[in-house]
């Protein structure tokens, strides 16, 4: 059996893209330049919005740094792990299916192959609050940098709010 690096890289790229299909593509809200570059793209902060694919009525916004320069222009830059997160109730909460604590809501790559950002969800059943966390990890070593956002499940209209603890596997 011959070792084929091209096959390994293609397999890793395919596996990395599987999680990206978990949720819809994020909506770009806006970008702001943080470092000006003369001939290549600037370094920027980008704000994106996503809807929770399993919990109707919750939206999250996250801000990520995006490297410019030659690496950023060609899509080979390893992005830093500084990501902020804010999630809010934007309508009546409806759970689409039972999920596990720490269930993945969204995933995106932060380097060519090995680093990815993940937004995961849990339920604080005692307080009836959805808890979202964003973090990055690598195959070998992740980062302790993270951000957390809480969404208290409130009544919307005349309906009583659901209990998130009823939707945990």
C-alpha positions in Angstrom: 0.0 0.0 0.0 1.5 3.3 -1.1 1.1 6.5 1.0 -0.6 9.2 -1.1 -0.5 12.7 0.5 -3.0 14.1 -2.1 -5.6 11.5 -1.1 -5.1 12.3 2.6 -5.5 16.0 2.0 -8.6 15.5 -0.2 -10.1 13.2 2.5 -9.5 15.8 5.3 -11.0 18.5 3.2 -14.1 16.4 2.5 -14.5 15.6 6.2 -14.0 19.3 7.2 -16.8 20.3 4.8 -19.3 17.8 6.2 -19.8 19.9 9.4 -20.1 23.1 7.4 -23.4 21.7 5.9 -24.9 21.5 9.4 -26.4 24.9 9.2 -27.1 27.3 6.4 -24.3 29.7 5.4 -24.0 32.6 7.7 -25.3 36.0 6.6 -22.6 38.6 6.3 -23.9 41.7 8.2 -20.8 44.0 7.7 -17.0 44.2 7.7 -14.7 46.9 9.1 -11.0 47.2 8.2 -8.6 47.0 11.2 -5.2 47.1 9.3 -4.8 48.7 5.9 -2.7 46.9 3.3 -1.4 48.6 0.1 -1.7 45.9 -2.6 -3.6 43.1 -0.9 -6.8 42.8 1.1 -7.0 44.6 4.5 -7.3 42.7 7.8 -10.9 43.0 8.9 -13.5 42.3 11.5 -16.5 40.6 10.1 -20.0 40.3 11.7 -22.1 37.3 10.6 -25.6 36.2 11.6 -27.0 32.7 11.8 -30.3 31.1 12.9 -30.2 28.1 15.2 -31.1 25.1 12.9 -32.8 23.2 15.7 -34.5 25.9 17.7 -36.8 28.3 15.8 -36.8 31.8 17.3 -33.1 32.1 18.2 -30.5 34.0 16.2 -26.8 34.4 16.9 -24.3 37.0 15.7 -20.6 36.4 15.9 -17.6 38.6 15.0 -14.4 37.1 13.6 -11.1 38.6 12.6 -10.3 37.9 8.9 -6.7 38.2 7.8 -5.8 40.1 4.7 -2.4 40.2 3.0 -1.3 37.5 0.6 -2.3 34.6 2.9 -5.8 36.0 3.3 -6.1 36.7 -0.4 -5.4 33.1 -1.3 -7.4 31.6 1.5 -4.5 29.9 3.3 -4.3 32.1 6.4 -4.8 30.5 9.8 -7.2 32.8 11.5 -6.9 33.6 15.2 -9.3 32.3 17.8 -10.7 35.6 19.0 -14.4 35.3 18.3 -17.3 37.1 20.1 -20.8 35.8 20.2 -24.3 37.2 21.0 -27.5 35.1 20.8 -31.1 36.4 21.3 -34.7 35.3 21.2 -36.2 36.8 18.0 -39.6 35.1 18.0 -41.5 32.3 19.7 -39.2 29.4 20.7 -40.1 26.1 19.0 -37.8 23.1 19.3 -37.6 21.1 16.1 -36.1 17.9 17.7 -34.5 16.6 20.8 -30.8 17.4 21.0 -27.8 16.7 23.3 -26.0 19.1 25.6 -23.2 20.7 23.6 -25.0 20.0 20.2 -23.4 21.7 17.3 -25.2 24.7 15.8 -22.6 25.9 13.3 -19.1 25.1 12.1 -16.7 26.9 9.9 -13.1 26.4 9.0 -10.5 28.9 10.3 -7.5 27.5 8.4 -6.9 25.6 5.2 -7.3 22.2 6.9 -6.8 21.7 10.6 -8.6 24.5 12.5 -12.3 25.1 12.9 -14.7 27.3 14.7 -17.8 25.8 16.3 -20.9 27.2 17.9 -22.6 24.7 20.3 -25.7 24.9 22.4 -26.7 23.6 25.8 -29.7 24.0 28.1 -29.7 25.3 31.7 -32.9 23.4 32.6 -33.0 24.9 36.1 -33.3 28.4 34.7 -34.9 27.5 31.3 -32.1 29.2 29.5 -30.4 28.2 26.2 -26.6 28.6 26.5 -24.5 29.1 23.4 -20.7 28.9 23.3 -18.2 29.6 20.4 -14.7 28.1 20.4 -12.0 27.0 18.0 -10.2 23.7 17.9 -7.4 22.0 15.9 -6.7 18.3 15.3 -3.7 18.6 17.6 -4.3 21.5 19.9 -7.3 23.8 20.4 -7.6 27.2 22.0 -9.0 28.1 25.4 -10.4 31.3 23.9 -14.2 31.2 23.8 -17.3 33.3 24.2 -20.7 32.4 25.7 -24.2 33.9 25.3 -27.4 33.0 27.1 -30.9 33.1 25.8 -33.6 33.0 28.5 -36.7 31.4 27.0 -39.5 34.0 27.4 -43.2 34.0 26.5 -43.9 35.3 23.0 -47.5 36.4 22.6 -50.0 34.5 24.7 -48.3 31.0 24.5 -46.4 29.8 27.5 -42.7 29.3 26.7 -41.4 25.7 26.3 -39.0 24.2 28.8 -35.6 23.5 27.2 -35.0 20.6 29.6 -37.8 18.7 27.9 -35.8 18.8 24.6 -32.5 17.3 25.9 -31.8 13.7 25.0 
